[in-house]
Amino acid sequence: MASNDHISDADLEAMTLASWQAAMRFWSNPSIPSPTIVTNISGIQKLGEIGKTLQEEYAFMKYPEFQVYINAQKIASLPMDKRTALEAICKHEIGHRFNPYDTVTMLLLQHNAKKALGKKSSLSHSVVNLFCDTDINTACVKQKDMTIPQVYKTLSGLKEQSENPLWRVYMKSKELLWKQSLLPTETKMPPLEEQAAQRIAQLFTKGSLNMNNWLDDIGTYATIIGPFLTEETKGAANMLDGSTTTIEIDESEKKAVAKEIARRISKQGADGIPTNPRALEEYKEVASSIGLGAEVLADAWYYDTLANNFTVAFAKQPFSAQRKMPDQLCRWNPSDAVGSLDVQHSIQTGGILIPSLTTKRWESASESYDDQKERKPNLKILLDSSGSMPDPTKVISLPVLAGNVALKHASPYIVRVINYWDSTQSSERKCSVAKGQQVLLGYHPRGGTVFPIKEFLDDVAYDPQHCLIITDTFLSNLEATAKAIETFKRRHTKNYVTIYAITDIPDSERLKQAGATCIHDTTTNIFKHVLGEAERIYRR
């Protein structure tokens, strides 16, 4: 049916619905809501704010619910067969279920596009739209669809598009990708436009709808197409739809979205430790785009989310029971019980099982509890926040992350958290995990390192205590600190002090003599030590 043929609203709606059903079959019937179809201006007005957006578009998909809105009247006005146009637009919109796939991916794509665009960062939505559309439409063409190329060829024949450099680059890249003629034969392109189109086409030859490539490729794409994108030319970016410009996240969903953003941006290694040094900065940028609130809240959310990855729940054991805990790894000999051989660990460390040479077992110790209720030491964390420590609001601070992990393991055994430099910041006694996390985020770039003796010795009523101290440098009051540790240890036989030092502490032997356990290591290994100690002491 040609575009100038008269068609009633009812027939247009029926034709659109039939096109939708055909498009759903094309995509193997993904799970998305039925479309909202508008056939006249009255229907657009009834949609309120959404209608205002739809009036300028052929269609769009609204995230995160994947609801598609179709302006059938506008589609039918294209100078081509109505059914072909409707089916093409429907196929395209359903394709947005697979790219950008979900809200978090969309936010990260926009974030990476902003970084690549620089001064044109406000146009990131248009870049993401062009990128996603190309990926979706290329996937359709690979499945022998011919309706989408026909729509683009029709649009390219419009005078306003032939004069748009962005549209010329966009269409030429599709011609190269799809090996089809889309631009009018008389179209002339400057060499820079030709080169950009070739680079874009090459970018999409790796495969369609492969989200493993998107976050890297979007930056490259933005760099290539950015020079042709302006406020005047960006209309070409939304010719088929405005799907990637419509994101609404419910307040109830923001925490879950923030958690997933943190996980993906941190790029955690096999051991779970973040590998992206700019992760915190990037997280805050993305989080602010969905209104997570104040910057300090975003910082706290980031560390809290990462700490959750290291929180292990253990089965509770009965009170007054004897419990065994692995203390050290020993050689397994043929005379030992077969059941004590740790086969997996032996193979991982030795590569092959050779009795008495590569075979290992765990030597365990038993602890008995006569009390009706097992008593665990209360936790006090003292974190050095002087200028020589990493700023936890700029980069991922493993000492701060270690403190977060310890807090989560030790709840509800937290006495308080103390942030020290040449002064102190402290949480209230018996603080919540959230309050403790806020204190851990303190940073004082011009501060020295004076250990807080008074705060350390306070809280006698909460003995036995395990004091976890994380520092990276020389303590200016080392002798006073050593005497305070001696006092602390005499106060209760189950009081413990563990000092984690990122750099070697001069005269650390004095602190050991006072009764502290001193561990000098890299920040990564210190983090692992804290995690292991928290699990050992506060395992459920």
Secondary structure, 3 states (H helix, E strand, C coil): CCCCCCCCHHHHHHHHHHHHHHHHHHCCCCCCCCCEEECCHHHHHHCCHHHHHHHCCCEEEEECCCEEEEEHHHHHCCCCCHHHHHHHHHHHHHHCCCCCCCHHHHHHHHHHHHHHHHHHHHHHHHHHHHHHHHHHHHHHHHCCCCHHHHHHHHHHCCHHHHCCHHHHHHHHHHHHHHCCCCCCCCCCCCHHHHHHHHHHHHHHHHCCCCHHHHHHHHHHHHHHHHHHCCCCCHHHHHCCECHHHCECCCHHHHHHHHHHHHHHHHCECCCCCECCCCHHHHHHHHHHHCCCCCHHHHHHHHHHHHHHCCCCCCCCCCCCCCEEEEEEEEECCCCCCHHHECHHHHHHHHCCCCCCCCCEEEEEEEECCCCCCCCCCEEEEEEECCCCCCCCCCCCCHHHHHHHHHHHHHCCCEEEEEEECCCEEECCCCCCHHHHHHHHCCCCCCCCCCCCHHHHHCCHHHCCEEEEEEECCCCCCHHHHHHHHHHHHHHCCCCEEEEEECCCCCCHHHHHHHCCEEEECCHHHHHHHHHHHHHHHHCC
